């Protein structure tokens, strides 16, 4: 019987990066391992009607299949589990409703019940493992924040993620399924939403238009999404002694939004086009959010593969190339 990893939210920014990384790893002739045994198939799970744009570059013979199911539909999930019988699940799905305060029944249906079903789907699986996508936004402001930091969720999204963190731990105890929670810090990179910071700056500056940002003094721990995706493979491969733990996936380097914007502007156009204090963002009053990644480095063996400047340069080039493909008459930027 084949051993499959099921990746939820595979059409999203993080989930697609995980799928691309796992499939690429296998295509390069390197084994993906979970629970001590090799995995021979990756199942990318999208919501019904979900776009596969972020998965379009996958190799045709990459040991990957795409499936569709609503995570709130228990019968559909039961059918999927019966068919796929995954040995591991990477949970990267996020319902857009999570960004607003929900009545308790809706929060339970959209975010809690899917976790219950996913853990139940792994019960009894040989070498079963659940890798969860957590968020640094559950934390208070601070520098070098390690996994013992208290929780201080300040937004509907952060409160939902904090509840999910607790439920993952409870379900692990209840079902006996080993779990690892990867708490991600600020991400950028390929295929992120065009409205996010880096692609917004690229598209505005390369066209010679103003880019309106907040004050820009907030300090963040910026990480390329492809680097962060590698942490998921390492979490699958980690010994069972590494399970039952949250890991902070960040560089440990604090960078202001102003500094990050200046890096982007170095490759795209006139930095004078960046208008600080010309916009308001929900997180702008959170002064600092930077990881202490020591535990992830020591136990999982994870750290960013390149410095921030190199990763920003690569991401900017990818977005410039994308603009050229979509608008053939545009001249490509030179990095």
Buried (B, 14 or more C-beta within 10 A) or exposed (E): EEBBBBBBBBBBBBBBBBBBBBBBBBBEEEEBBBBEEEBBBBBBBBBEEBEBEBBEEBEEEBBBEBBBBEBBBBEBBBEBBEEBBBBBBBBBBBBEBBEEEBEEEEBBBBBBBBBBBBBBBBEEBEBBBBBBBBBBBBBBBBBBBBBEBEEBBBBBBBBBBBBBBEBBBEBBEEBEBBBBBBBBBBBBBBBBEEEBBBBBBBBBBBBEEEBBBBBBBBBBBBBBBBBBBBBBBBBBBBEEEBBBBBBBBBBBBBBBBBBBBBBBBBBBBEBEBBEBEEEEBEBBEBEBBBBBBBBBBEBBEBBBEEEBEEBBBBBBBBBBEBBBEEEEEEEEBEE
